[in-house]
Every structure is written in structure tokens, then in C-alpha cells.
Amino acid sequence: MSARYQFSGTTAVEISASIESGIRAGALPPGAALPPVRALAAELGVSPATVARAYRELRQRGVLATAGRHGTRVRPRPPVAARRSALRPAPLPDARDLSRGEPDPRLLPPIGPHLAALAADAGPPVGYSQAGVLPELAEAARARLSADGVPAGDLTLTGGALDGIERLLGAHLRPGDAVAVEDPGWANLLDLVAALGLRPIGVPLDDDGPLVAGVAAALAAGARALVVTSRAQNPTGAAVSAARAQELRALLAGRRDLLLIEDDHAAELARVPLHPLAGATGSWAFVRSVSKPFGPDLRLAVLAGDETTVARVTGRTRVGAGWVSTVLQRLVLALWRDPAVDELIRRAAQSYELRREGLLVALAAHGLAAHGRSGINVWLPVPDETSALTALRDAGWAVAPGTLYRIAAPPALRITVSSLAVEELTPLAAALARAVHPSPPSGFAI
């Protein structure tokens, strides 16, 4: 498709703007290959150095990616909105879609009654000078975090987990700095790192979390920040075990030059204990979102950390968005205080565990070794992602390609189990087995 797009410009700024325009218009879709530097330079009548600068600027913004011998391509999800993009992806025709990575809407607690109660007791309007973290929400958040062993003397709120991580990275790092991230890891985080102009260093992991040797290698390579998913790691379902947490704490102890970020996005939905690393380094933050248990539209996360780190995030928020809506804060607090909501979330967690473990057992019966200790996803290593995805689509199933989540990790598929019915587990496992055609299962290698 890129061959039909008419690039333009005589300066690096004009050429990069032309490419960005093509992405907005949909003429350069995600994954589209761009011409080699010298070929585009000859086409435009400019020096190769000019085109190289344009490509470099777009790579630093996370719009383009260098794919080795495959050249330069538009990133799978560049930080440029296409004109025809929609809030929701188009449904896949004639396919059971297990690619979304979202909680089951049927298992989310209803918020209507709590919204009605808030409306009936709205109180006076909140002005700019009164806005901020509600003391009663902060008190409840500290109690919930402390119960899980997270020190929460200093905390603030952000508009979700990724918003918190973005503010943390922006407050501590600069473009070009290296960030250690799990590999495979959360696709949104990989996109964010690229958009911030940061350099990702992949850290391998197993079911117990990031490998200690991998973290040590990333630190030796100059990583200035480390992002770890506490539980329900996306896409593998890994959860940091007590033994792994102890090993990582020993490795990280005393590091004053490293920002440690923990993401506990599953929170109340996690069915495994939390083993936090909080406080292992001088600069640290623990982020817990409400989106997975209570609803993706509730854009709120609690961020606890050392005094300096929390102050930086709070200060940056103050000169930007200002604060997280106190209406949203009151709604979340009402949900936290409702025993009936607690019971609904407990049942949802049990349901996800039943579906996830059921799929793992069904896959094992076909000789397929998959991973999913916690959360709503199963990670299935495959010899070839493209052929497996095609075969599954032909069989009426859609799952996520592992390439969205990988840096150097081997190929795999991510299957979201949140909406699966129990009766679908057996036919899905059979379809996966036919699509993968595996060799005899070997040891765990994400």
C-alpha cells in the first residue's frame, strides 16, 4: 500500500509530516513498509541524510520502527490517530473474538445504583481550589494497599494505570533513556515507551515473574527504570512469587539510580497473593487500577511511592489535567465500601480462574504447553504466528498475535478467556491444536 502513497517534502520536517499525513489518511496503515532511505531520497530529490533524519524523528516518537532486514515500517499501533478510526475496533465477521484482553462486561459490578445515590447526595459543586485527592478515598486506598504489604504513606491518583506509568517515566527519564520491560509484555506499555522516545530493554520471564538474570542484564545495559507486573501479567499471566520477589529485592537493594514501577492492574481480581517489590529502590511506585475489577470506563488508579516520586507525579498532574474527578473518586469509594460489589468481584475472579485453568487443561490434553497462572489471558507458544492465526480464523476463532507483545521472545498467541463459555473450551483447544501442529512439548520458554 505504501508504494501507491505519494511522499512529499524537501526537508526532514516536511517528509516526516508527509508520512504522518499518510498514516492519518489510512494510506500508510500499521505495519506498512516505507521505502529504503536512498530510494525515497532519489524519489524526492533530497540527500539520504535528510530522509534518514525524518525517519529517525518518527522512530523517536514511536511512529515508525526499524524491522531489521525488513526495513522501516509503521508501528502496529502508532501514536497517530487515523481519520477513520473509531472508539471500538470493527467486529470480526464470522469469528469468535478472543483477542481483546478485556474483562467480561457481564461480570462487572453495576454502577447505576451508586451513581443514583451520588446524584441524590451531590453536595455543593467542587471548585478548582478544592479539587484533589479526597481524604476519605486516600484513607481507604492506604488501608487496601497496606493489607497487601504495600507501604502507602505517600500516594496520589492518576487516570488509570498507563497514565500513571507515563507520568512516572516522564518525571524521571528523558528521550533516549533505557527502560527494562517484560518480554513478552503489555503491548500498550511497549507503545508508550516508543512514543516517549525511550529505549526498551526486554527482560525474559517465566510463570514466577521477571528472571533475575534478565533484570541484572538490563541493569548492566544501562536501564534507568524497571516496570514489573505484580500479577495477571499481560500477556502470559505470570505472577511474581514470594521466592522471586525476594531474589529481585536482593538484586535491586540500594539502587538509587533506578525507578522501580509495579503494575497491579488486576488488583481484586487476582487469585494469587501479592508479593510486592515496593521500597526495594530509592525511587519506586506501585500502581493499582480499578479498571479490570470495576470497569474499564472508570479511569482511576492509585499510585503509591516514595515521597519524591509521588510529589513529582502530583506536581505534573497539577500543571496538566489538574486532578482526577472527585465525582469519579466518590463513585469508586462507594464501590469499595459495598459488600455486594466485593462478592460480585470475588465471583468474577472465580469465573476467570475456571475458564483460564480449564483452557490450560484442555490444551495440555492436546500436548500444548501454555501459560496462564493468573488473570484473563493464556499465552500459547507456537512455531509460526501467521499460519496459526490464519488457521484459527478459518476455523472461526480470532486471537491476538504475539508479535504485538514481543521484543525478542519466541512466537506465541494470546487468548483472552474472559468471555469464554465452559462448553467452548474443548472445541477451542481442538482448533488451537490443529492450527499449531506442535512438536512434543518442551520446558517453559516464554
C-alpha positions as CSV (number, residue, x, y, z in Angstrom):
1,M,0.0,0.0,0.0
2,S,2.9,2.4,0.8
3,A,4.1,2.0,-2.9
4,R,0.9,3.9,-4.0
5,Y,1.3,6.7,-1.5
6,Q,2.9,9.9,-2.8
7,F,5.5,11.0,-0.4
8,S,6.5,14.7,-0.5
9,G,8.8,17.2,1.1
10,T,12.3,18.6,0.7
11,T,13.2,18.9,4.3
12,A,13.2,16.3,7.1
13,V,10.3,18.1,8.8
14,E,8.2,18.1,5.6
15,I,9.0,14.5,4.8
16,S,8.0,13.3,8.3
17,A,4.8,15.4,8.1
18,S,4.0,13.7,4.8
19,I,4.4,10.3,6.3
20,E,2.3,11.2,9.3
21,S,-0.4,12.5,6.9
22,G,-0.4,9.2,5.1
23,I,-0.9,7.4,8.4
24,R,-3.8,9.7,9.4
25,A,-5.4,9.2,6.0
26,G,-5.0,5.4,6.2
27,A,-2.8,5.3,3.1
28,L,0.1,4.0,5.3
29,P,-1.6,1.5,7.6
30,P,0.0,-0.1,10.7
31,G,2.8,-2.4,9.5
32,A,3.2,-0.7,6.1
33,A,6.8,-0.8,4.8
34,L,8.4,2.5,3.9
35,P,10.8,2.9,1.0
36,P,14.5,2.5,1.8
37,V,16.2,5.7,2.7
38,R,18.2,6.0,-0.6
39,A,15.2,5.1,-2.7
40,L,13.0,7.7,-1.1
41,A,15.8,10.3,-1.3
42,A,16.1,9.7,-5.0
43,E,12.4,9.9,-5.5
44,L,12.2,13.3,-3.6
45,G,15.4,14.7,-4.9
46,V,17.0,15.2,-1.5
47,S,20.0,13.8,0.3
48,P,19.8,10.4,2.1
49,A,20.7,12.2,5.3
50,T,17.5,14.3,5.0
51,V,15.3,11.2,4.7
52,A,17.3,9.5,7.5
53,R,16.6,12.4,9.8
54,A,12.8,12.2,9.0
55,Y,12.7,8.5,9.7
56,R,14.8,9.0,12.9
57,E,12.4,11.7,14.2
58,L,9.4,9.4,13.6
59,R,11.1,6.5,15.3
60,Q,11.8,8.6,18.3
61,R,8.2,9.5,18.5
62,G,7.2,5.8,18.3
63,V,5.5,6.2,14.8
64,L,8.0,4.1,12.9
65,A,10.0,1.0,13.8
66,T,13.1,-0.5,12.3
67,A,12.4,-4.1,11.5
68,G,16.0,-5.3,10.6
69,R,16.2,-6.8,7.2
70,H,12.5,-6.0,6.7
71,G,13.3,-2.3,6.7
72,T,11.4,0.6,8.3
73,R,7.7,0.1,8.9
74,V,4.8,1.9,10.5
75,R,4.4,0.6,14.1
76,P,1.5,-1.7,14.7
77,R,-0.2,1.0,16.8
78,P,1.5,4.3,16.1
79,P,0.6,7.3,18.3
80,V,-1.2,9.0,15.3
81,A,-5.0,8.7,15.1
82,A,-6.3,7.8,11.6
83,R,-9.2,10.0,10.4
84,R,-11.5,7.0,10.0
85,S,-10.6,5.4,13.3
86,A,-13.4,4.5,15.8
87,L,-13.5,4.2,19.5
88,R,-14.2,0.5,19.1
89,P,-12.4,-1.9,16.7
90,A,-14.7,-3.3,14.0
91,P,-16.1,-6.7,14.9
92,L,-14.5,-9.6,13.1
93,P,-17.1,-11.2,10.8
94,D,-18.0,-14.8,11.4
95,A,-15.3,-15.2,14.1
96,R,-15.4,-15.7,17.9
97,D,-13.3,-12.8,19.0
98,L,-10.9,-13.7,21.9
99,S,-8.3,-11.0,21.1
100,R,-9.5,-8.0,23.1
101,G,-7.9,-8.6,26.5
102,E,-11.0,-7.1,28.3
103,P,-13.0,-8.2,31.3
104,D,-16.4,-9.8,30.6
105,P,-19.0,-6.9,30.8
106,R,-21.5,-9.4,32.3
107,L,-19.2,-9.8,35.3
108,L,-18.6,-6.1,36.1
109,P,-20.5,-4.6,39.0
110,P,-23.4,-2.4,38.1
111,I,-22.6,1.3,38.8
112,G,-26.1,2.7,38.2
113,P,-27.3,2.4,41.8
114,H,-24.2,4.1,43.1
115,L,-24.4,6.9,40.5
116,A,-28.0,7.5,41.6
117,A,-27.0,7.6,45.2
118,L,-24.3,10.1,44.4
119,A,-26.7,12.2,42.4
120,A,-29.1,12.3,45.3
121,D,-26.3,13.4,47.6
122,A,-24.2,15.5,45.3
123,G,-23.4,18.3,47.7
124,P,-22.0,21.7,46.6
125,P,-20.0,21.9,43.4
126,V,-16.3,21.4,43.7
127,G,-14.1,24.3,42.6
128,Y,-10.6,24.4,41.4
129,S,-9.2,25.3,44.8
130,Q,-11.0,22.4,46.4
131,A,-10.0,19.7,43.9
132,G,-7.5,16.9,44.6
133,V,-7.4,13.5,46.3
134,L,-10.4,13.1,48.6
135,P,-9.1,12.4,52.1
136,E,-11.6,9.6,52.6
137,L,-10.5,7.9,49.3
138,A,-6.9,8.2,50.3
139,E,-7.6,6.6,53.7
140,A,-9.5,3.7,52.1
141,A,-6.7,3.3,49.4
142,R,-4.0,3.2,52.1
143,A,-5.9,0.5,54.0
144,R,-6.3,-1.7,50.9
145,L,-2.7,-1.3,49.9
146,S,-1.3,-1.9,53.5
147,A,-3.4,-5.1,53.7
148,D,-1.3,-6.4,50.8
149,G,2.0,-5.3,52.3
150,V,2.5,-2.1,50.2
151,P,3.8,0.9,52.1
152,A,1.3,3.7,51.2
153,G,2.3,6.7,53.3
154,D,2.5,8.9,50.2
155,L,0.0,8.4,47.4
156,T,-1.9,10.2,44.6
157,L,-4.3,9.3,41.8
158,T,-3.9,9.1,38.1
159,G,-6.3,8.5,35.2
160,G,-5.6,4.7,35.0
161,A,-2.5,2.5,35.2
162,L,-1.0,3.6,31.9
163,D,-1.5,7.3,32.7
164,G,0.4,6.7,36.0
165,I,3.2,4.9,34.3
166,E,3.5,7.6,31.6
167,R,3.7,10.3,34.3
168,L,6.3,8.3,36.2
169,L,8.5,7.8,33.2
170,G,8.2,11.4,32.1
171,A,9.1,12.6,35.6
172,H,12.3,10.5,35.9
173,L,13.6,9.8,32.3
174,R,14.4,11.6,29.1
175,P,14.2,10.5,25.5
176,G,16.9,8.0,24.7
177,D,17.0,6.6,28.2
178,A,16.6,2.8,28.6
179,V,13.6,1.1,30.3
180,A,13.6,-2.5,31.3
181,V,10.3,-4.1,30.4
182,E,9.0,-7.6,30.5
183,D,9.4,-9.6,27.2
184,P,6.7,-10.6,26.3
185,G,4.9,-7.6,27.9
186,W,2.0,-5.4,27.8
187,A,1.5,-4.0,24.2
188,N,0.2,-0.6,25.5
189,L,3.4,-0.2,27.6
190,L,5.7,-1.0,24.7
191,D,3.8,1.5,22.5
192,L,4.1,4.1,25.3
193,V,7.8,3.5,25.7
194,A,8.3,4.1,22.0
195,A,6.1,7.2,21.9
196,L,8.1,8.7,24.7
197,G,11.3,8.2,22.8
198,L,12.7,5.7,25.4
199,R,14.7,2.6,24.6
200,P,13.1,-0.7,25.7
201,I,15.3,-3.5,27.0
202,G,13.4,-6.8,27.1
203,V,13.5,-8.9,30.3
204,P,12.6,-12.6,29.9
205,L,10.1,-14.0,32.4
206,D,8.6,-17.3,33.5
207,D,5.4,-18.1,35.5
208,D,7.1,-16.6,38.6
209,G,7.8,-13.2,37.0
210,P,10.9,-11.5,35.5
211,L,14.0,-13.6,35.6
212,V,16.6,-12.3,37.9
213,A,19.4,-12.8,35.4
214,G,17.4,-10.8,32.8
215,V,16.9,-7.9,35.2
216,A,20.6,-7.9,36.1
217,A,21.5,-7.9,32.4
218,A,19.1,-4.9,31.8
219,L,20.7,-3.0,34.6
220,A,24.1,-3.7,33.3
221,A,22.9,-2.4,29.9
222,G,22.0,0.9,31.5
223,A,18.3,0.6,32.3
224,R,17.1,3.6,34.3
225,A,13.7,2.2,35.0
226,L,12.2,-1.2,35.5
227,V,8.5,-2.0,35.0
228,V,7.2,-5.2,36.6
229,T,3.6,-6.6,36.6
230,S,2.8,-7.9,40.0
231,R,0.1,-10.4,39.0
232,A,-2.0,-11.3,35.9
233,Q,0.9,-10.3,33.6
234,N,-0.3,-9.4,30.2
235,P,0.0,-11.5,28.0
236,T,1.5,-14.5,29.9
237,G,-0.5,-14.5,33.2
238,A,2.7,-14.6,35.2
239,A,2.6,-13.6,38.9
240,V,5.7,-12.6,41.0
241,S,6.2,-15.4,43.5
242,A,7.5,-14.9,47.1
243,A,10.8,-16.5,46.2
244,R,11.2,-14.4,43.0
245,A,10.3,-11.2,44.9
246,Q,13.0,-12.0,47.5
247,E,15.6,-12.5,44.8
248,L,14.6,-9.4,43.0
249,R,14.7,-7.3,46.2
250,A,18.2,-8.5,46.9
251,L,19.3,-7.5,43.4
252,L,17.7,-4.1,43.5
253,A,18.5,-3.2,47.1
254,G,20.2,0.2,47.4
255,R,19.8,1.2,43.8
256,R,19.4,5.0,43.9
257,D,19.6,5.4,40.2
258,L,16.7,3.1,39.2
259,L,13.0,3.9,39.1
260,L,11.0,0.8,40.0
261,I,7.4,0.7,38.8
262,E,5.0,-2.1,39.8
263,D,1.7,-2.5,38.0
264,D,-1.0,-4.4,39.9
265,H,-3.8,-3.8,37.3
266,A,-5.7,-7.0,38.2
267,A,-5.9,-6.0,41.9
268,E,-9.1,-7.5,43.4
269,L,-9.5,-9.9,40.5
270,A,-6.2,-11.6,41.2
271,R,-6.5,-15.0,42.8
272,V,-2.8,-15.3,43.8
273,P,-1.1,-13.5,46.7
274,L,0.7,-10.2,46.1
275,H,4.4,-10.2,46.7
276,P,5.4,-6.5,46.2
277,L,8.8,-5.1,45.5
278,A,7.8,-1.7,46.8
279,G,10.6,0.2,48.5
280,A,13.4,-2.0,47.2
281,T,14.9,1.0,45.4
282,G,15.2,4.7,46.3
283,S,12.7,5.7,43.6
284,W,9.7,3.4,43.4
285,A,5.9,3.5,42.6
286,F,3.2,0.9,43.0
287,V,0.2,1.5,40.6
288,R,-3.2,-0.2,41.1
289,S,-6.0,0.5,38.7
290,V,-9.7,0.0,39.3
291,S,-10.5,-0.7,35.6
292,K,-10.2,-4.5,35.4
293,P,-12.3,-5.3,38.5
294,F,-14.8,-2.5,38.4
295,G,-15.0,-1.4,34.8
296,P,-12.6,-0.1,32.0
297,D,-14.5,3.2,31.9
298,L,-13.5,4.0,35.5
299,R,-10.3,5.8,34.7
300,L,-8.7,5.9,38.1
301,A,-5.6,4.3,39.6
302,V,-4.0,4.7,43.0
303,L,-0.3,5.4,42.8
304,A,1.8,4.9,46.0
305,G,5.5,5.6,46.2
306,D,8.4,7.3,47.8
307,E,7.8,11.0,48.7
308,T,9.9,12.5,45.9
309,T,8.3,10.3,43.2
310,V,4.7,10.9,44.3
311,A,5.4,14.6,44.6
312,R,6.7,14.7,41.0
313,V,3.6,12.9,39.7
314,T,1.3,15.1,41.7
315,G,3.1,18.3,40.6
316,R,3.0,17.2,36.9
317,T,-0.7,16.4,37.2
318,R,-1.4,19.8,38.8
319,V,0.0,21.7,35.8
320,G,-1.7,19.4,33.3
321,A,-5.0,17.6,33.9
322,G,-5.2,19.0,37.4
323,W,-6.9,16.2,39.2
324,V,-8.9,13.0,38.9
325,S,-12.6,13.9,39.0
326,T,-13.9,13.9,42.6
327,V,-17.2,12.5,41.2
328,L,-15.3,9.5,39.9
329,Q,-13.4,9.3,43.2
330,R,-16.7,9.2,45.2
331,L,-18.1,6.5,42.8
332,V,-15.0,4.3,43.3
333,L,-15.2,4.8,47.1
334,A,-18.8,3.8,47.1
335,L,-18.0,0.6,45.1
336,W,-15.1,-0.2,47.6
337,R,-17.5,0.2,50.5
338,D,-20.3,-2.0,49.1
339,P,-20.1,-5.7,50.3
340,A,-22.3,-6.8,47.5
341,V,-19.7,-5.4,45.0
342,D,-17.0,-7.3,46.8
343,E,-19.0,-10.5,46.4
344,L,-19.5,-9.8,42.6
345,I,-15.8,-9.3,42.1
346,R,-15.0,-12.5,44.0
347,R,-17.3,-14.4,41.8
348,A,-15.9,-12.8,38.7
349,A,-12.4,-13.8,39.8
350,Q,-13.5,-17.4,40.3
351,S,-15.1,-17.4,36.9
352,Y,-12.0,-16.2,35.1
353,E,-9.9,-18.8,37.0
354,L,-12.3,-21.6,36.0
355,R,-12.1,-20.6,32.3
356,R,-8.4,-20.0,32.3
357,E,-7.4,-23.2,34.1
358,G,-10.0,-25.1,32.0
359,L,-8.4,-24.0,28.8
360,L,-4.9,-24.9,30.1
361,V,-6.0,-28.4,30.9
362,A,-7.8,-28.8,27.5
363,L,-4.6,-27.6,25.7
364,A,-2.5,-30.0,27.8
365,A,-4.7,-32.8,26.6
366,H,-3.5,-32.0,23.1
367,G,0.1,-31.8,24.1
368,L,0.2,-28.0,24.1
369,A,2.1,-26.3,26.9
370,A,0.5,-22.9,27.6
371,H,0.9,-20.4,30.4
372,G,-1.7,-18.5,32.5
373,R,-1.1,-18.6,36.2
374,S,-3.4,-15.7,36.8
375,G,-5.5,-13.1,35.0
376,I,-7.7,-13.3,32.0
377,N,-5.2,-14.4,29.3
378,V,-3.5,-17.6,28.2
379,W,-0.1,-17.4,26.3
380,L,0.4,-20.2,23.8
381,P,3.9,-20.6,22.2
382,V,3.6,-21.5,18.5
383,P,6.1,-22.3,15.8
384,D,4.6,-19.7,13.4
385,E,2.1,-17.0,14.4
386,T,0.9,-16.1,10.9
387,S,0.0,-19.7,9.9
388,A,-1.6,-20.4,13.3
389,L,-3.7,-17.2,13.2
390,T,-4.9,-17.9,9.6
391,A,-5.9,-21.5,10.5
392,L,-7.8,-20.3,13.6
393,R,-9.6,-17.6,11.6
394,D,-10.6,-20.2,9.1
395,A,-12.0,-22.3,12.0
396,G,-14.0,-19.3,13.3
397,W,-11.7,-18.1,16.1
398,A,-9.8,-14.8,16.4
399,V,-6.9,-14.4,18.9
400,A,-4.2,-11.8,19.3
401,P,-0.8,-12.3,17.6
402,G,2.1,-12.5,19.9
403,T,4.1,-10.1,17.9
404,L,2.3,-7.2,19.5
405,Y,3.7,-8.2,22.9
406,R,7.2,-9.4,22.0
407,I,10.6,-7.8,21.7
408,A,12.9,-10.9,21.4
409,A,10.6,-13.6,22.9
410,P,9.6,-16.5,20.6
411,P,6.3,-16.5,18.7
412,A,3.1,-17.1,20.5
413,L,-0.6,-16.4,20.6
414,R,-2.6,-14.6,23.3
415,I,-6.0,-15.9,24.0
416,T,-8.4,-13.9,26.2
417,V,-10.6,-16.2,28.3
418,S,-12.8,-13.7,30.0
419,S,-15.8,-14.2,27.7
420,L,-15.3,-17.9,27.1
421,A,-18.2,-20.3,28.0
422,V,-17.2,-23.6,29.6
423,E,-18.6,-25.5,26.7
424,E,-16.3,-23.7,24.3
425,L,-13.1,-24.8,26.0
426,T,-12.9,-28.2,24.3
427,P,-13.6,-27.0,20.7
428,L,-11.3,-24.1,21.1
429,A,-8.4,-26.3,22.4
430,A,-9.0,-28.7,19.4
431,A,-8.9,-25.7,17.0
432,L,-5.7,-24.4,18.5
433,A,-4.1,-27.9,18.3
434,R,-5.0,-28.2,14.6
435,A,-3.7,-24.7,14.0
436,V,-0.4,-25.1,15.8
437,H,0.7,-28.6,14.9
438,P,3.1,-28.7,17.7
439,S,6.3,-30.6,18.2
440,P,6.5,-32.5,21.5
441,P,6.2,-30.0,24.4
442,S,9.4,-28.8,25.9
443,G,10.3,-26.8,29.0
444,F,8.9,-23.4,29.7
445,A,10.5,-20.8,27.5
446,I,8.5,-17.6,27.0
